[in-house]
Amino acid sequence: MDLQALLDFNLVAAHGGFGRAARAARRPKATLSRKVSELEASLNVRLIERGSRLLRLTDEGVALHEATRGPLQDIAEAELAVGSSASVPRGRLRISAPIVLSHVALAAIGADFARAYPEVELEIVAEDRKADPVEDGFDIVIRVNPAPDERLVGRRILEDELLLVGAPGAILPTSEEIDAVAMNTMPADMIWRVETRDGPRALRPRARLRFSSFLMVREAVLAGAGFALAPKLMVAGDIAASRLTRLGVAEGPKVEIWALQNSRRLASLKVRLFLDALSRAFAADQTGRL
């Protein structure tokens, strides 16, 4: 298979047309069309349906594009890195990250990164689902307490913990039962075991409000709706500004947040630089394999 023809096919597929691909690559449109035709002839399959105004990938074209665009990008970035000691990161960088972390920290980190590396097109997708870096096309996936996975390598970027918080001036009642704002995944019979200034407490939350997001939980507690267990990362600023009162910390191991990537892919320059940016921002730098 002609590697240049494959590169040209992926260029056309990514840009959705020969004209746009030619302008982006500053190469003749006729050359790209010829190379794609040669690739189709060598594979004996139609990859692109060419209309008078529209271009559409065939099923075989979609399959080839999805299977080869990642490895080809790795090859291009490796060539760039080897060929120049002062290489500049460029190209698309896609990140999947939990919603709370994205809203609380990654917008600012992303803005700093974009200013520092203007030739990188950074996309951060805020989602709490378990995204797959290969199937979903992400360069980095950020996960909370990830299970061991030989396909992934990464870096622990943050340790967090759950804090018991309330409105300004709030104090815990002497009874075990407290009015609470909770995540809708919390079991009805759950006990909150927290370490307070007065020692350990076992509290029974009466959840009058339940939400699907910690961001909504935080807003409700700020409005005086009750007590909540919330990530320190999210409420530390509110505590420092006296918008919330810290009443204790949840017992148990700390929460680990990892930035992960496909172990079978070459770690590109832009990926390494973004991981470094995360580590600096969270003052953590631990690498390893899960």
Secondary structure, DSSP 8 states (H G I E B T S, - for coil): --HHHHHHHHHHHHHTSHHHHHHHHT--HHHHHHHHHHHHHHHTS--EEE-SS-EEE-HHHHHHHHHHHHHHHHHHHHHHHHH-TT----EEEEEEE-HHHIIIIIHHHHHHHHHH-TTEEEEEEE--S---TTTTT-SEEEEES----TTEEEEEEEEE-EEEEESTT----SSSEEEEEEETTS-TT--EEEEETTEEEEEEEEEEEEES-HHHHHHHHHTT--BEEEEHHHHHHHHHTTSSEEEEEESS--EEEEEEEETTS---HHHHHHHHHHHHHHT--EEEE-
